[in-house]
């Protein structure tokens, strides 16, 4: 697990998404499916995000929060706040 400052979460999340998907240039509100990110890739993202941020993403939130970068980021911040 990598420990990072809260101010670096957004940058780290962007790195994880780029690493898993190979997509380097995306906007925060680009819809994942429109970028070609399918459900299997989302599962890979979830696993990597959970490992990287030391959180557990509830299965029931995946469909709602894994639609675009902003949604994922907001969900991670919420989970991080709950963890503290």
N, CA, C and O atoms as CSV, one atom per row, in Angstrom:
chain,resi,resn,atom,element,x,y,z
A,1,UNK,N,N,0.835,-1.183,0.000
A,1,UNK,CA,C,0.000,0.000,0.000
A,1,UNK,C,C,0.881,1.248,0.000
A,1,UNK,O,O,1.851,1.333,0.754
A,2,UNK,N,N,0.543,2.193,-0.833
A,2,UNK,CA,C,1.253,3.454,-0.897
A,2,UNK,C,C,0.507,4.480,-0.053
A,2,UNK,O,O,-0.707,4.633,-0.188
A,3,UNK,N,N,1.228,5.179,0.815
A,3,UNK,CA,C,0.609,6.214,1.639
A,3,UNK,C,C,0.814,7.556,0.943
A,3,UNK,O,O,1.934,7.919,0.585
A,4,UNK,N,N,-0.292,8.293,0.757
A,4,UNK,CA,C,-0.209,9.593,0.095
A,4,UNK,C,C,-1.024,10.609,0.883
A,4,UNK,O,O,-1.895,10.245,1.673
A,5,UNK,N,N,-0.732,11.884,0.657
A,5,UNK,CA,C,-1.480,12.961,1.281
A,5,UNK,C,C,-2.832,13.103,0.595
A,5,UNK,O,O,-2.985,12.745,-0.572
A,6,UNK,N,N,-3.808,13.624,1.325
A,6,UNK,CA,C,-5.128,13.828,0.735
A,6,UNK,C,C,-5.071,14.700,-0.509
A,6,UNK,O,O,-5.831,14.489,-1.454
A,7,UNK,N,N,-4.185,15.667,-0.513
A,7,UNK,CA,C,-4.074,16.563,-1.671
A,7,UNK,C,C,-3.606,15.831,-2.920
A,7,UNK,O,O,-3.758,16.338,-4.031
A,8,UNK,N,N,-3.042,14.653,-2.746
A,8,UNK,CA,C,-2.535,13.884,-3.884
A,8,UNK,C,C,-3.498,12.805,-4.371
A,8,UNK,O,O,-3.213,12.130,-5.360
A,9,UNK,N,N,-4.632,12.634,-3.694
A,9,UNK,CA,C,-5.569,11.573,-4.067
A,9,UNK,C,C,-6.040,11.682,-5.508
A,9,UNK,O,O,-6.080,10.684,-6.228
A,10,UNK,N,N,-6.392,12.873,-5.927
A,10,UNK,CA,C,-6.923,13.056,-7.281
A,10,UNK,C,C,-5.868,12.686,-8.329
A,10,UNK,O,O,-6.169,12.009,-9.312
A,11,UNK,N,N,-4.637,13.133,-8.109
A,11,UNK,CA,C,-3.562,12.801,-9.050
A,11,UNK,C,C,-3.284,11.308,-9.058
A,11,UNK,O,O,-3.072,10.717,-10.116
A,12,UNK,N,N,-3.285,10.696,-7.875
A,12,UNK,CA,C,-3.021,9.259,-7.790
A,12,UNK,C,C,-4.135,8.475,-8.461
A,12,UNK,O,O,-3.866,7.497,-9.159
A,13,UNK,N,N,-5.376,8.883,-8.261
A,13,UNK,CA,C,-6.499,8.211,-8.913
A,13,UNK,C,C,-6.374,8.305,-10.427
A,13,UNK,O,O,-6.607,7.326,-11.136
A,14,UNK,N,N,-6.010,9.470,-10.915
A,14,UNK,CA,C,-5.827,9.647,-12.359
A,14,UNK,C,C,-4.732,8.704,-12.874
A,14,UNK,O,O,-4.872,8.116,-13.946
A,15,UNK,N,N,-3.650,8.563,-12.113
A,15,UNK,CA,C,-2.565,7.644,-12.494
A,15,UNK,C,C,-3.053,6.203,-12.561
A,15,UNK,O,O,-2.730,5.475,-13.500
A,16,UNK,N,N,-3.826,5.795,-11.570
A,16,UNK,CA,C,-4.342,4.421,-11.535
A,16,UNK,C,C,-5.233,4.157,-12.752
A,16,UNK,O,O,-5.106,3.123,-13.407
A,17,UNK,N,N,-6.126,5.088,-13.047
A,17,UNK,CA,C,-7.024,4.918,-14.190
A,17,UNK,C,C,-6.231,4.848,-15.484
A,17,UNK,O,O,-6.517,4.018,-16.346
A,18,UNK,N,N,-5.240,5.713,-15.623
A,18,UNK,CA,C,-4.406,5.696,-16.827
A,18,UNK,C,C,-3.635,4.381,-16.936
A,18,UNK,O,O,-3.541,3.799,-18.016
A,19,UNK,N,N,-3.089,3.921,-15.823
A,19,UNK,CA,C,-2.314,2.677,-15.811
A,19,UNK,C,C,-3.172,1.477,-16.232
A,19,UNK,O,O,-2.723,0.645,-17.019
A,20,UNK,N,N,-4.383,1.384,-15.721
A,20,UNK,CA,C,-5.250,0.246,-15.998
A,20,UNK,C,C,-5.861,0.326,-17.398
A,20,UNK,O,O,-5.962,-0.684,-18.094
A,21,UNK,N,N,-6.266,1.523,-17.805
A,21,UNK,CA,C,-6.997,1.657,-19.073
A,21,UNK,C,C,-6.108,2.014,-20.263
A,21,UNK,O,O,-6.458,1.734,-21.409
A,22,UNK,N,N,-4.963,2.629,-19.988
A,22,UNK,CA,C,-4.118,3.110,-21.081
A,22,UNK,C,C,-4.583,4.444,-21.633
A,22,UNK,O,O,-3.987,4.963,-22.577
A,23,UNK,N,N,-5.634,5.006,-21.063
A,23,UNK,CA,C,-6.178,6.289,-21.512
A,23,UNK,C,C,-5.477,7.400,-20.733
A,23,UNK,O,O,-5.599,7.491,-19.511
A,24,UNK,N,N,-4.748,8.235,-21.453
A,24,UNK,CA,C,-3.955,9.276,-20.793
A,24,UNK,C,C,-4.660,10.616,-20.725
A,24,UNK,O,O,-4.434,11.394,-19.798
A,25,UNK,N,N,-5.505,10.887,-21.690
A,25,UNK,CA,C,-6.125,12.202,-21.772
A,25,UNK,C,C,-7.631,12.067,-21.625
A,25,UNK,O,O,-8.329,11.750,-22.589
A,26,UNK,N,N,-8.129,12.308,-20.424
A,26,UNK,CA,C,-9.569,12.285,-20.198
A,26,UNK,C,C,-9.933,13.397,-19.234
A,26,UNK,O,O,-9.144,13.790,-18.374
A,27,UNK,N,N,-11.157,13.894,-19.402
A,27,UNK,CA,C,-11.664,14.949,-18.528
A,27,UNK,C,C,-12.324,14.299,-17.316
A,27,UNK,O,O,-12.701,13.128,-17.351
A,28,UNK,N,N,-12.454,15.065,-16.263
A,28,UNK,CA,C,-13.045,14.545,-15.034
A,28,UNK,C,C,-14.486,14.079,-15.219
A,28,UNK,O,O,-14.950,13.207,-14.485
A,29,UNK,N,N,-15.195,14.647,-16.186
A,29,UNK,CA,C,-16.594,14.275,-16.373
A,29,UNK,C,C,-16.834,13.382,-17.594
A,29,UNK,O,O,-17.985,13.142,-17.961
A,30,UNK,N,N,-15.763,12.888,-18.226
A,30,UNK,CA,C,-15.930,11.950,-19.337
A,30,UNK,C,C,-16.523,10.645,-18.813
A,30,UNK,O,O,-16.035,10.077,-17.837
A,31,UNK,N,N,-17.568,10.186,-19.465
A,31,UNK,CA,C,-18.233,8.946,-19.068
A,31,UNK,C,C,-17.345,7.767,-19.471
A,31,UNK,O,O,-16.893,7.671,-20.612
A,32,UNK,N,N,-17.106,6.873,-18.506
A,32,UNK,CA,C,-16.199,5.745,-18.742
A,32,UNK,C,C,-16.598,4.905,-19.946
A,32,UNK,O,O,-15.740,4.531,-20.746
A,33,UNK,N,N,-17.882,4.602,-20.091
A,33,UNK,CA,C,-18.295,3.755,-21.217
A,33,UNK,C,C,-18.007,4.438,-22.550
A,33,UNK,O,O,-17.696,3.769,-23.535
A,34,UNK,N,N,-18.109,5.757,-22.586
A,34,UNK,CA,C,-17.804,6.492,-23.812
A,34,UNK,C,C,-16.307,6.497,-24.106
A,34,UNK,O,O,-15.895,6.723,-25.244
A,35,UNK,N,N,-15.493,6.247,-23.078
A,35,UNK,CA,C,-14.041,6.142,-23.258
A,35,UNK,C,C,-13.626,4.711,-23.610
A,35,UNK,O,O,-12.450,4.437,-23.848
A,36,UNK,N,N,-14.605,3.803,-23.641
A,36,UNK,CA,C,-14.305,2.413,-23.958
A,36,UNK,C,C,-13.954,1.569,-22.743
A,36,UNK,O,O,-13.429,0.464,-22.886
A,37,UNK,N,N,-14.238,2.077,-21.549
A,37,UNK,CA,C,-13.956,1.337,-20.325
A,37,UNK,C,C,-15.155,0.447,-20.030
A,37,UNK,O,O,-16.250,0.932,-19.744
A,38,UNK,N,N,-14.928,-0.871,-20.104
A,38,UNK,CA,C,-16.024,-1.815,-19.894
A,38,UNK,C,C,-16.065,-2.313,-18.452
A,38,UNK,O,O,-15.243,-1.918,-17.625
A,39,UNK,N,N,-17.026,-3.180,-18.161
A,39,UNK,CA,C,-17.239,-3.639,-16.787
A,39,UNK,C,C,-16.056,-4.441,-16.249
A,39,UNK,O,O,-15.766,-4.371,-15.055
A,40,UNK,N,N,-15.378,-5.190,-17.090
A,40,UNK,CA,C,-14.199,-5.930,-16.627
A,40,UNK,C,C,-13.076,-4.984,-16.233
A,40,UNK,O,O,-12.377,-5.216,-15.246
A,41,UNK,N,N,-12.906,-3.933,-16.994
A,41,UNK,CA,C,-11.890,-2.939,-16.663
A,41,UNK,C,C,-12.254,-2.207,-15.370
A,41,UNK,O,O,-11.380,-1.884,-14.566
A,42,UNK,N,N,-13.543,-1.950,-15.176
A,42,UNK,CA,C,-13.985,-1.317,-13.934
A,42,UNK,C,C,-13.626,-2.202,-12.747
A,42,UNK,O,O,-13.198,-1.698,-11.710
A,43,UNK,N,N,-13.795,-3.514,-12.884
A,43,UNK,CA,C,-13.421,-4.434,-11.801
A,43,UNK,C,C,-11.924,-4.362,-11.507
A,43,UNK,O,O,-11.516,-4.399,-10.346
A,44,UNK,N,N,-11.113,-4.262,-12.542
A,44,UNK,CA,C,-9.669,-4.089,-12.355
A,44,UNK,C,C,-9.373,-2.777,-11.635
A,44,UNK,O,O,-8.540,-2.724,-10.730
A,45,UNK,N,N,-10.066,-1.724,-12.050
A,45,UNK,CA,C,-9.891,-0.415,-11.409
A,45,UNK,C,C,-10.242,-0.481,-9.931
A,45,UNK,O,O,-9.520,0.050,-9.087
A,46,UNK,N,N,-11.339,-1.125,-9.629
A,46,UNK,CA,C,-11.774,-1.226,-8.234
A,46,UNK,C,C,-10.723,-1.932,-7.395
A,46,UNK,O,O,-10.377,-1.476,-6.306
A,47,UNK,N,N,-10.222,-3.034,-7.901
A,47,UNK,CA,C,-9.209,-3.787,-7.152
A,47,UNK,C,C,-7.965,-2.933,-6.911
A,47,UNK,O,O,-7.431,-2.908,-5.802
A,48,UNK,N,N,-7.511,-2.245,-7.933
A,48,UNK,CA,C,-6.317,-1.417,-7.802
A,48,UNK,C,C,-6.564,-0.228,-6.869
A,48,UNK,O,O,-5.701,0.120,-6.062
A,49,UNK,N,N,-7.734,0.388,-6.979
A,49,UNK,CA,C,-8.073,1.524,-6.116
A,49,UNK,C,C,-8.153,1.075,-4.660
A,49,UNK,O,O,-7.650,1.757,-3.768
A,50,UNK,N,N,-8.781,-0.070,-4.423
A,50,UNK,CA,C,-8.866,-0.581,-3.056
A,50,UNK,C,C,-7.476,-0.827,-2.477
A,50,UNK,O,O,-7.213,-0.493,-1.322
A,51,UNK,N,N,-6.597,-1.404,-3.272
A,51,UNK,CA,C,-5.227,-1.654,-2.812
A,51,UNK,C,C,-4.468,-0.353,-2.582
A,51,UNK,O,O,-3.792,-0.189,-1.566
A,52,UNK,N,N,-4.583,0.558,-3.521
A,52,UNK,CA,C,-3.815,1.800,-3.477
A,52,UNK,C,C,-4.246,2.721,-2.338
A,52,UNK,O,O,-3.414,3.364,-1.698
A,53,UNK,N,N,-5.548,2.776,-2.093
A,53,UNK,CA,C,-6.073,3.705,-1.097
A,53,UNK,C,C,-6.444,3.011,0.222
A,53,UNK,O,O,-6.907,3.658,1.161
A,54,UNK,N,N,-6.239,1.714,0.281
A,54,UNK,CA,C,-6.533,0.925,1.486
A,54,UNK,C,C,-7.975,1.126,1.948
A,54,UNK,O,O,-8.241,1.440,3.108
A,55,UNK,N,N,-8.896,0.934,1.004
A,55,UNK,CA,C,-10.321,1.045,1.287
A,55,UNK,C,C,-11.026,-0.177,0.712
A,55,UNK,O,O,-10.450,-0.935,-0.067
A,56,UNK,N,N,-12.271,-0.353,1.106
A,56,UNK,CA,C,-13.127,-1.399,0.546
A,56,UNK,C,C,-14.320,-0.696,-0.092
A,56,UNK,O,O,-15.077,0.005,0.580
A,57,UNK,N,N,-14.474,-0.892,-1.381
A,57,UNK,CA,C,-15.563,-0.250,-2.111
A,57,UNK,C,C,-16.761,-1.196,-2.087
A,57,UNK,O,O,-16.690,-2.299,-2.629
A,58,UNK,N,N,-17.860,-0.773,-1.461
A,58,UNK,CA,C,-19.039,-1.634,-1.388
A,58,UNK,C,C,-19.576,-1.959,-2.786
A,58,UNK,O,O,-19.702,-1.081,-3.640
A,59,UNK,N,N,-19.881,-3.207,-2.992
A,59,UNK,CA,C,-20.342,-3.669,-4.302
A,59,UNK,C,C,-21.570,-2.902,-4.790
A,59,UNK,O,O,-21.705,-2.626,-5.982
A,60,UNK,N,N,-22.460,-2.562,-3.863
A,60,UNK,CA,C,-23.691,-1.882,-4.254
A,60,UNK,C,C,-23.457,-0.450,-4.743
A,60,UNK,O,O,-24.363,0.152,-5.319
A,61,UNK,N,N,-22.279,0.098,-4.528
A,61,UNK,CA,C,-21.999,1.467,-4.987
A,61,UNK,C,C,-21.331,1.510,-6.359
A,61,UNK,O,O,-21.200,2.577,-6.958
A,62,UNK,N,N,-20.916,0.366,-6.845
A,62,UNK,CA,C,-20.129,0.343,-8.083
A,62,UNK,C,C,-20.888,0.929,-9.261
A,62,UNK,O,O,-20.366,1.791,-9.969
A,63,UNK,N,N,-22.111,0.472,-9.477
A,63,UNK,CA,C,-22.881,0.953,-10.623
A,63,UNK,C,C,-23.124,2.454,-10.558
A,63,UNK,O,O,-23.103,3.141,-11.579
A,64,UNK,N,N,-23.355,2.955,-9.351
A,64,UNK,CA,C,-23.644,4.377,-9.170
A,64,UNK,C,C,-22.402,5.251,-9.293
A,64,UNK,O,O,-22.458,6.318,-9.905
A,65,UNK,N,N,-21.283,4.815,-8.722
A,65,UNK,CA,C,-20.108,5.682,-8.611
A,65,UNK,C,C,-19.032,5.463,-9.665
A,65,UNK,O,O,-18.160,6.316,-9.831
A,66,UNK,N,N,-19.068,4.359,-10.370
A,66,UNK,CA,C,-18.024,4.117,-11.353
A,66,UNK,C,C,-18.505,4.441,-12.758
A,66,UNK,O,O,-18.498,3.596,-13.654
A,67,UNK,N,N,-18.926,5.696,-12.923
A,67,UNK,CA,C,-19.412,6.166,-14.216
A,67,UNK,C,C,-18.454,7.159,-14.860
A,67,UNK,O,O,-18.330,7.208,-16.084
A,68,UNK,N,N,-17.780,7.948,-14.033
A,68,UNK,CA,C,-16.812,8.925,-14.524
A,68,UNK,C,C,-15.821,9.233,-13.399
A,68,UNK,O,O,-16.019,8.834,-12.252
A,69,UNK,N,N,-14.766,9.941,-13.747
A,69,UNK,CA,C,-13.698,10.238,-12.790
A,69,UNK,C,C,-14.225,10.969,-11.554
A,69,UNK,O,O,-13.892,10.606,-10.426
A,70,UNK,N,N,-15.047,12.000,-11.770
A,70,UNK,CA,C,-15.567,12.774,-10.642
A,70,UNK,C,C,-16.324,11.892,-9.654
A,70,UNK,O,O,-16.149,12.016,-8.442
A,71,UNK,N,N,-17.155,11.014,-10.168
A,71,UNK,CA,C,-17.940,10.131,-9.293
A,71,UNK,C,C,-17.041,9.196,-8.503
A,71,UNK,O,O,-17.249,8.991,-7.308
A,72,UNK,N,N,-16.050,8.634,-9.164
A,72,UNK,CA,C,-15.117,7.735,-8.478
A,72,UNK,C,C,-14.364,8.506,-7.399
A,72,UNK,O,O,-14.242,8.035,-6.268
A,73,UNK,N,N,-13.868,9.668,-7.739
A,73,UNK,CA,C,-13.110,10.485,-6.792
A,73,UNK,C,C,-13.964,10.837,-5.567
A,73,UNK,O,O,-13.508,10.708,-4.431
A,74,UNK,N,N,-15.190,11.277,-5.800
A,74,UNK,CA,C,-16.067,11.639,-4.687
A,74,UNK,C,C,-16.349,10.433,-3.797
A,74,UNK,O,O,-16.379,10.560,-2.573
A,75,UNK,N,N,-16.555,9.271,-4.397
A,75,UNK,CA,C,-16.798,8.053,-3.625
A,75,UNK,C,C,-15.578,7.684,-2.785
A,75,UNK,O,O,-15.714,7.299,-1.624
A,76,UNK,N,N,-14.404,7.801,-3.364
A,76,UNK,CA,C,-13.172,7.490,-2.631
A,76,UNK,C,C,-13.005,8.450,-1.447
A,76,UNK,O,O,-12.665,8.024,-0.343
A,77,UNK,N,N,-13.240,9.722,-1.676
A,77,UNK,CA,C,-13.106,10.699,-0.593
A,77,UNK,C,C,-14.093,10.391,0.537
A,77,UNK,O,O,-13.750,10.503,1.713
A,78,UNK,N,N,-15.315,10.004,0.175
A,78,UNK,CA,C,-16.310,9.648,1.177
A,78,UNK,C,C,-15.831,8.429,1.978
A,78,UNK,O,O,-15.905,8.421,3.206
A,79,UNK,N,N,-15.350,7.421,1.287
A,79,UNK,CA,C,-14.860,6.214,1.972
A,79,UNK,C,C,-13.645,6.517,2.843
A,79,UNK,O,O,-13.500,5.945,3.923
A,80,UNK,N,N,-12.781,7.400,2.389
A,80,UNK,CA,C,-11.603,7.770,3.170
A,80,UNK,C,C,-12.028,8.521,4.436
A,80,UNK,O,O,-11.469,8.293,5.509
A,81,UNK,N,N,-13.003,9.406,4.315
A,81,UNK,CA,C,-13.509,10.150,5.478
A,81,UNK,C,C,-14.144,9.204,6.494
A,81,UNK,O,O,-13.962,9.365,7.700
A,82,UNK,N,N,-14.888,8.221,6.000
A,82,UNK,CA,C,-15.531,7.250,6.885
A,82,UNK,C,C,-14.502,6.386,7.599
A,82,UNK,O,O,-14.727,5.941,8.724
A,83,UNK,N,N,-13.383,6.153,6.946
A,83,UNK,CA,C,-12.332,5.302,7.496
A,83,UNK,C,C,-11.629,5.975,8.672
A,83,UNK,O,O,-11.189,5.303,9.605
A,84,UNK,N,N,-11.525,7.295,8.625
A,84,UNK,CA,C,-10.793,8.047,9.662
A,84,UNK,C,C,-11.543,8.154,10.904
A,84,UNK,O,O,-11.062,8.755,11.865
